[in-house]
Amino acid sequence: MRPPPLRAGPAGRLPALDVARGVAIALVVLHHAVLHLDAAGLLPAWWRAVNGELVLLRMPLFFCVSGVLASSAAGRSWGALVRGRLVTLLWVFVLWSLVRFAVFSAVTPRFQPWETDSLVPLLLAPVRPTTGLWYLYALAVFTVAARALGRRAPWLLVPAALLSVAASELWVRAPYYVWHQMARCFVFFLLGWCLRGLLLRLLTSLGTVPAAVLSAVGAAALVAHGAGGLRAPGAASALSVLAVVCGLAFAVLLARAPGVVGAGAGWLGRRTLPVYLAHELVVGVATSAVVAAAAATGVAPGVATGVAVGAAGGARPWWAPLLWTVLGVVVPLVLHALALRVGARWLYEAPSAVRGAGASARRGAGGAGWEPRGAPGAPGPSGRGTP
Protein backbone atom coordinates (compact mmCIF):
# COMPACT_ATOMS: atom_id res chain seq x y z
CA MET A 1 0.00 0.00 0.00
CA ARG A 2 1.32 3.45 -0.89
CA PRO A 3 2.38 5.39 2.22
CA PRO A 4 0.70 8.70 2.97
CA PRO A 5 2.55 11.77 1.66
CA LEU A 6 4.95 13.52 3.97
CA ARG A 7 3.26 16.36 5.77
CA ALA A 8 4.85 19.69 6.42
CA GLY A 9 6.40 19.92 9.85
CA PRO A 10 6.41 22.80 12.33
CA ALA A 11 6.34 26.28 10.77
CA GLY A 12 5.48 24.75 7.39
CA ARG A 13 8.79 22.91 7.02
CA LEU A 14 8.99 19.83 4.83
CA PRO A 15 10.78 17.04 6.74
CA ALA A 16 12.48 15.46 3.71
CA LEU A 17 13.93 18.82 2.68
CA ASP A 18 15.44 19.29 6.14
CA VAL A 19 16.78 15.72 6.04
CA ALA A 20 18.42 16.39 2.66
CA ARG A 21 20.20 19.40 4.12
CA GLY A 22 21.22 17.37 7.14
CA VAL A 23 22.75 14.72 4.89
CA ALA A 24 24.52 17.37 2.81
CA ILE A 25 26.09 19.14 5.78
CA ALA A 26 27.25 15.81 7.24
CA LEU A 27 28.99 15.06 3.93
CA VAL A 28 30.63 18.50 3.97
CA VAL A 29 31.99 17.86 7.47
CA LEU A 30 33.22 14.41 6.42
CA HIS A 31 34.96 15.98 3.42
CA HIS A 32 37.00 18.36 5.56
CA ALA A 33 37.69 15.66 8.13
CA VAL A 34 39.21 13.53 5.37
CA LEU A 35 41.29 16.45 4.06
CA HIS A 36 42.77 17.33 7.45
CA LEU A 37 43.47 13.74 8.48
CA ASP A 38 45.04 13.07 5.10
CA ALA A 39 47.32 16.10 5.52
CA ALA A 40 48.37 14.66 8.88
CA GLY A 41 49.11 11.22 7.42
CA LEU A 42 46.33 9.59 9.45
CA LEU A 43 44.10 8.48 6.60
CA PRO A 44 43.85 5.10 4.85
CA ALA A 45 44.13 5.59 1.09
CA TRP A 46 40.66 4.24 0.34
CA TRP A 47 39.08 7.18 2.17
CA ARG A 48 40.47 9.49 -0.51
CA ALA A 49 38.64 7.48 -3.17
CA VAL A 50 35.38 7.60 -1.21
CA ASN A 51 35.70 11.32 -0.65
CA GLY A 52 36.48 11.83 -4.32
CA GLU A 53 33.27 10.10 -5.40
CA LEU A 54 31.13 12.04 -2.95
CA VAL A 55 32.07 15.24 -4.77
CA LEU A 56 29.40 14.21 -7.29
CA LEU A 57 26.72 14.44 -4.58
CA ARG A 58 27.88 16.72 -1.76
CA MET A 59 27.71 20.29 -3.07
CA PRO A 60 25.26 19.62 -5.94
CA LEU A 61 22.71 18.37 -3.39
CA PHE A 62 23.45 21.27 -1.07
CA PHE A 63 22.97 23.86 -3.81
CA CYS A 64 19.86 22.19 -5.22
CA VAL A 65 18.13 22.24 -1.83
CA SER A 66 19.34 25.81 -1.29
CA GLY A 67 17.84 26.80 -4.64
CA VAL A 68 14.48 25.34 -3.59
CA LEU A 69 14.56 27.32 -0.36
CA ALA A 70 15.91 30.53 -1.89
CA SER A 71 13.25 30.56 -4.61
CA SER A 72 10.89 32.10 -2.08
CA ALA A 73 12.85 35.31 -2.77
CA ALA A 74 11.55 35.44 -6.35
CA GLY A 75 8.51 37.48 -5.36
CA ARG A 76 10.24 39.64 -2.75
CA SER A 77 11.45 43.18 -3.19
CA TRP A 78 15.13 43.88 -3.57
CA GLY A 79 15.18 45.78 -0.30
CA ALA A 80 13.61 42.86 1.52
CA LEU A 81 16.01 40.40 -0.13
CA VAL A 82 19.04 42.43 0.94
CA ARG A 83 17.79 42.88 4.49
CA GLY A 84 16.47 39.37 4.99
CA ARG A 85 19.11 37.20 3.32
CA LEU A 86 22.07 38.84 1.61
CA VAL A 87 23.29 41.01 4.47
CA THR A 88 23.38 38.05 6.84
CA LEU A 89 25.12 35.83 4.29
CA LEU A 90 27.85 38.40 3.66
CA TRP A 91 28.11 39.31 7.35
CA VAL A 92 28.86 35.77 8.50
CA PHE A 93 31.08 35.20 5.46
CA VAL A 94 33.35 38.13 6.34
CA LEU A 95 33.21 37.62 10.12
CA TRP A 96 34.01 33.92 10.04
CA SER A 97 36.68 34.42 7.39
CA LEU A 98 38.46 36.53 10.03
CA VAL A 99 37.90 33.84 12.65
CA ARG A 100 39.26 31.14 10.34
CA PHE A 101 42.33 33.20 9.50
CA ALA A 102 43.10 33.75 13.19
CA VAL A 103 42.57 30.13 14.25
CA PHE A 104 44.28 28.43 11.33
CA SER A 105 47.25 30.81 11.48
CA ALA A 106 47.83 30.54 15.22
CA VAL A 107 46.50 27.18 16.36
CA THR A 108 46.92 24.77 13.47
CA PRO A 109 49.93 26.04 11.51
CA ARG A 110 50.77 22.60 10.10
CA PHE A 111 47.36 21.92 8.61
CA GLN A 112 46.03 25.33 7.69
CA PRO A 113 44.11 25.85 4.45
CA TRP A 114 45.97 27.78 1.78
CA GLU A 115 43.64 30.75 2.29
CA THR A 116 45.82 31.69 5.28
CA ASP A 117 49.09 31.84 3.36
CA SER A 118 49.10 35.63 3.73
CA LEU A 119 46.85 38.58 4.46
CA VAL A 120 46.21 39.16 0.76
CA PRO A 121 43.61 36.37 0.30
CA LEU A 122 41.81 37.55 3.43
CA LEU A 123 41.64 41.16 2.25
CA LEU A 124 40.46 40.11 -1.20
CA ALA A 125 37.87 37.61 0.08
CA PRO A 126 34.84 39.86 -0.62
CA VAL A 127 35.72 40.03 -4.32
CA ARG A 128 37.99 37.01 -4.84
CA PRO A 129 36.96 34.41 -2.28
CA THR A 130 39.47 31.70 -1.46
CA THR A 131 38.04 30.77 1.91
CA GLY A 132 36.50 27.44 2.86
CA LEU A 133 33.29 29.40 3.47
CA TRP A 134 32.85 29.90 -0.26
CA TYR A 135 29.39 28.33 -0.23
CA LEU A 136 27.98 31.41 1.52
CA TYR A 137 29.54 33.71 -1.06
CA ALA A 138 28.25 31.56 -3.91
CA LEU A 139 24.77 31.38 -2.40
CA ALA A 140 24.57 35.17 -2.26
CA VAL A 141 25.77 35.53 -5.87
CA PHE A 142 23.45 32.80 -7.15
CA THR A 143 20.44 34.28 -5.35
CA VAL A 144 21.07 37.74 -6.79
CA ALA A 145 21.54 36.30 -10.29
CA ALA A 146 18.36 34.20 -10.16
CA ARG A 147 16.33 37.06 -8.65
CA ALA A 148 17.60 39.46 -11.32
CA LEU A 149 16.67 37.04 -14.09
CA GLY A 150 13.14 36.66 -12.74
CA ARG A 151 10.92 34.70 -15.12
CA ARG A 152 13.87 34.37 -17.50
CA ALA A 153 15.83 32.20 -15.03
CA PRO A 154 14.87 28.90 -16.79
CA TRP A 155 16.51 30.23 -19.96
CA LEU A 156 19.85 29.98 -18.21
CA LEU A 157 19.52 26.28 -17.35
CA VAL A 158 21.06 25.00 -20.57
CA PRO A 159 24.01 27.46 -20.59
CA ALA A 160 24.59 26.78 -16.88
CA ALA A 161 24.53 23.02 -17.55
CA LEU A 162 27.07 23.38 -20.35
CA LEU A 163 29.29 25.49 -18.09
CA SER A 164 29.02 22.88 -15.35
CA VAL A 165 30.06 20.11 -17.72
CA ALA A 166 32.97 22.17 -19.03
CA ALA A 167 34.15 22.93 -15.48
CA SER A 168 33.72 19.32 -14.32
CA GLU A 169 35.68 17.99 -17.29
CA LEU A 170 38.30 20.75 -16.90
CA TRP A 171 37.64 21.93 -20.45
CA VAL A 172 37.58 25.41 -18.94
CA ARG A 173 39.54 26.43 -15.87
CA ALA A 174 38.67 29.41 -13.70
CA PRO A 175 41.72 31.16 -12.22
CA TYR A 176 40.58 30.40 -8.66
CA TYR A 177 39.17 27.27 -7.04
CA VAL A 178 36.03 28.98 -5.71
CA TRP A 179 35.10 30.43 -9.09
CA HIS A 180 35.63 27.03 -10.64
CA GLN A 181 33.33 25.39 -8.10
CA MET A 182 30.73 28.10 -8.60
CA ALA A 183 30.80 27.41 -12.35
CA ARG A 184 30.26 23.72 -11.63
CA CYS A 185 27.45 24.18 -9.08
CA PHE A 186 25.37 27.09 -10.38
CA VAL A 187 23.20 24.80 -12.49
CA PHE A 188 22.17 22.80 -9.40
CA PHE A 189 21.06 25.96 -7.61
CA LEU A 190 19.09 26.95 -10.71
CA LEU A 191 17.48 23.51 -10.87
CA GLY A 192 16.25 23.94 -7.32
CA TRP A 193 15.12 27.51 -8.00
CA CYS A 194 13.31 26.77 -11.28
CA LEU A 195 11.96 23.29 -10.49
CA ARG A 196 10.86 23.97 -6.92
CA GLY A 197 7.31 22.72 -7.47
CA LEU A 198 8.42 19.50 -9.16
CA LEU A 199 11.01 18.73 -6.47
CA LEU A 200 8.59 19.42 -3.65
CA ARG A 201 6.07 17.07 -5.25
CA LEU A 202 8.80 14.44 -5.49
CA LEU A 203 9.56 14.83 -1.79
CA THR A 204 5.93 14.70 -0.70
CA SER A 205 4.54 11.95 -2.95
CA LEU A 206 7.40 9.56 -3.68
CA GLY A 207 6.57 6.09 -2.41
CA THR A 208 8.87 4.21 -0.07
CA VAL A 209 9.71 1.45 -2.55
CA PRO A 210 10.56 3.83 -5.42
CA ALA A 211 12.61 5.92 -2.98
CA ALA A 212 14.54 2.82 -1.92
CA VAL A 213 15.12 1.80 -5.55
CA LEU A 214 16.35 5.29 -6.47
CA SER A 215 18.67 5.35 -3.46
CA ALA A 216 20.16 2.00 -4.47
CA VAL A 217 20.57 3.14 -8.08
CA GLY A 218 22.40 6.26 -6.97
CA ALA A 219 24.73 4.31 -4.69
CA ALA A 220 25.44 1.77 -7.43
CA ALA A 221 26.21 4.51 -9.95
CA LEU A 222 28.71 6.17 -7.60
CA VAL A 223 30.36 2.80 -6.90
CA ALA A 224 30.57 2.04 -10.62
CA HIS A 225 32.10 5.44 -11.32
CA GLY A 226 34.60 4.94 -8.52
CA ALA A 227 35.54 1.54 -9.95
CA GLY A 228 36.49 3.16 -13.24
CA GLY A 229 33.24 2.84 -15.16
CA LEU A 230 30.99 5.57 -16.54
CA ARG A 231 33.95 7.71 -17.53
CA ALA A 232 32.71 9.13 -20.83
CA PRO A 233 32.93 12.91 -21.29
CA GLY A 234 30.07 14.54 -19.40
CA ALA A 235 29.32 11.38 -17.43
CA ALA A 236 30.37 12.95 -14.12
CA SER A 237 27.90 15.81 -14.60
CA ALA A 238 25.11 13.41 -15.53
CA LEU A 239 25.96 11.34 -12.47
CA SER A 240 25.75 14.45 -10.30
CA VAL A 241 22.21 15.10 -11.52
CA LEU A 242 21.32 11.46 -10.86
CA ALA A 243 23.01 11.63 -7.45
CA VAL A 244 20.96 14.69 -6.48
CA VAL A 245 17.68 12.99 -7.43
CA CYS A 246 18.71 9.83 -5.61
CA GLY A 247 19.93 11.86 -2.64
CA LEU A 248 16.50 13.48 -2.38
CA ALA A 249 14.92 10.02 -2.58
CA PHE A 250 17.21 8.85 0.23
CA ALA A 251 16.10 11.87 2.26
CA VAL A 252 12.50 10.73 1.82
CA LEU A 253 13.46 7.31 3.20
CA LEU A 254 15.23 8.84 6.20
CA ALA A 255 12.35 11.21 6.88
CA ARG A 256 10.02 8.22 7.10
CA ALA A 257 12.41 6.17 9.23
CA PRO A 258 11.13 5.52 12.75
CA GLY A 259 13.01 6.61 15.84
CA VAL A 260 15.80 9.12 16.02
CA VAL A 261 17.44 8.52 12.62
CA GLY A 262 15.13 10.58 10.44
CA ALA A 263 14.27 13.01 13.20
CA GLY A 264 17.94 13.57 13.96
CA ALA A 265 18.83 14.20 10.32
CA GLY A 266 15.96 16.66 10.01
CA TRP A 267 16.95 18.36 13.26
CA LEU A 268 20.48 18.77 11.93
CA GLY A 269 19.15 20.07 8.62
CA ARG A 270 17.47 22.94 10.48
CA ARG A 271 20.77 23.91 12.12
CA THR A 272 23.25 23.80 9.28
CA LEU A 273 24.65 27.32 9.49
CA PRO A 274 26.47 26.93 12.85
CA VAL A 275 27.90 23.60 11.70
CA TYR A 276 29.03 24.96 8.36
CA LEU A 277 30.74 27.98 9.90
CA ALA A 278 32.74 26.19 12.61
CA HIS A 279 33.18 22.55 11.63
CA GLU A 280 36.49 22.91 9.80
CA LEU A 281 37.95 24.82 12.74
CA VAL A 282 37.01 21.91 14.98
CA VAL A 283 38.48 19.17 12.79
CA GLY A 284 41.58 21.27 12.09
CA VAL A 285 42.28 21.97 15.74
CA ALA A 286 41.55 18.34 16.67
CA THR A 287 43.94 17.04 14.01
CA SER A 288 46.69 19.41 15.07
CA ALA A 289 46.22 18.48 18.73
CA VAL A 290 46.35 14.75 18.00
CA VAL A 291 49.54 15.03 15.97
CA ALA A 292 51.19 17.15 18.65
CA ALA A 293 50.15 14.71 21.37
CA ALA A 294 51.31 11.70 19.36
CA ALA A 295 54.68 13.32 18.75
CA ALA A 296 55.12 14.14 22.41
CA THR A 297 53.77 11.14 24.32
CA GLY A 298 51.72 8.94 22.01
CA VAL A 299 48.60 9.56 24.12
CA ALA A 300 45.98 12.29 24.01
CA PRO A 301 43.11 12.80 26.43
CA GLY A 302 39.45 12.11 25.81
CA VAL A 303 37.98 11.06 22.48
CA ALA A 304 41.25 11.69 20.62
CA THR A 305 43.15 8.98 22.49
CA GLY A 306 42.67 6.27 19.89
CA VAL A 307 43.66 8.52 17.02
CA ALA A 308 46.74 9.75 18.87
CA VAL A 309 47.84 6.21 19.76
CA GLY A 310 47.40 5.22 16.13
CA ALA A 311 49.40 8.24 15.02
CA ALA A 312 52.21 7.44 17.43
CA GLY A 313 52.37 3.87 16.15
CA GLY A 314 52.18 4.83 12.50
CA ALA A 315 48.65 3.41 12.15
CA ARG A 316 45.90 5.01 10.14
CA PRO A 317 42.59 4.26 11.89
CA TRP A 318 39.78 3.85 9.38
CA TRP A 319 37.20 5.23 11.80
CA ALA A 320 38.99 8.55 12.40
CA PRO A 321 37.05 10.48 9.69
CA LEU A 322 33.76 9.28 11.20
CA LEU A 323 34.81 10.36 14.68
CA TRP A 324 35.99 13.71 13.34
CA THR A 325 32.66 14.14 11.54
CA VAL A 326 30.77 13.64 14.80
CA LEU A 327 33.04 16.18 16.51
CA GLY A 328 32.61 18.58 13.58
CA VAL A 329 28.84 18.46 14.00
CA VAL A 330 28.45 18.33 17.78
CA VAL A 331 31.04 20.90 18.86
CA PRO A 332 29.78 23.71 16.58
CA LEU A 333 26.22 23.11 17.79
CA VAL A 334 27.39 23.32 21.41
CA LEU A 335 29.30 26.52 20.63
CA HIS A 336 26.21 27.92 18.92
CA ALA A 337 24.03 27.18 21.94
CA LEU A 338 26.56 28.81 24.26
CA ALA A 339 26.82 31.85 22.00
CA LEU A 340 23.06 32.35 22.08
CA ARG A 341 23.04 31.93 25.85
CA VAL A 342 25.61 34.70 26.36
CA GLY A 343 24.03 37.03 23.84
CA ALA A 344 26.52 36.53 20.99
CA ARG A 345 23.81 36.04 18.37
CA TRP A 346 25.77 38.39 16.11
CA LEU A 347 28.17 35.51 15.38
CA TYR A 348 25.43 33.85 13.32
CA GLU A 349 23.17 36.70 12.24
CA ALA A 350 23.86 40.24 11.11
CA PRO A 351 22.89 42.73 13.84
CA SER A 352 19.71 44.66 13.22
CA ALA A 353 21.68 47.86 12.69
CA VAL A 354 23.64 46.21 9.87
CA ARG A 355 20.50 44.73 8.30
CA GLY A 356 18.84 48.14 8.51
CA ALA A 357 21.77 49.78 6.75
CA GLY A 358 21.61 47.16 4.02
CA ALA A 359 17.92 47.75 3.56
CA SER A 360 18.34 51.52 3.48
CA ALA A 361 20.80 51.21 0.63
CA ARG A 362 18.09 49.58 -1.49
CA ARG A 363 15.03 51.39 -0.10
CA GLY A 364 14.08 52.78 -3.46
CA ALA A 365 13.69 49.30 -4.93
CA GLY A 366 11.62 47.78 -2.17
CA GLY A 367 8.05 47.23 -1.17
CA ALA A 368 6.98 45.39 1.92
CA GLY A 369 9.80 43.98 4.00
CA TRP A 370 10.72 40.31 4.25
CA GLU A 371 10.91 39.02 7.78
CA PRO A 372 13.46 36.15 7.69
CA ARG A 373 11.85 34.33 10.61
CA GLY A 374 8.77 33.68 8.53
CA ALA A 375 10.38 32.22 5.42
CA PRO A 376 11.40 28.55 5.45
CA GLY A 377 15.11 28.35 4.88
CA ALA A 378 15.80 32.03 5.42
CA PRO A 379 18.52 32.96 7.92
CA GLY A 380 16.78 33.34 11.25
CA PRO A 381 18.04 34.31 14.69
CA SER A 382 19.03 30.77 15.53
CA GLY A 383 21.16 30.41 12.42
CA ARG A 384 19.02 27.54 11.16
CA GLY A 385 18.24 28.83 7.72
CA THR A 386 21.39 28.74 5.67
CA PRO A 387 23.40 25.55 5.15
Buried (B, 14 or more C-beta within 10 A) or exposed (E): EEEEEBEEBEEEBBBBBBBBBBBBBBBBBBBBBBBBBBBBEBBBEEBEEBBEBBBBBBBBBBBBBBBBBBBBBBEBBBBBBBBBBBBBBBBBBBBBBEBBBEBBBEBBEEBBBEBBEEEEBBEEBEEBBBBBBBBBBBBBBBBBBBBEBEEEBEEBBEEBBBBBBBBBBEEEEEEBEBBBBBBBBBBBBBBBBBBBEEBBEBBBBBEEEBBBEBBEBBBEBBEBBBEEEBEEEBBBBBBBBBBBBBBBBBBBBBBBBEEEBBBBBBBBBBBBBBBBBBBBBBBBBBBBBBBBBBEEEBEBEEEBBBBBBBBBEEBBBEEBBEBBBBBBBEBBBEBBEEBBEEEEBBBBBBEEEBBEBBBEBBEEEBEEEBEBEEBBBBBBEBBBBBB
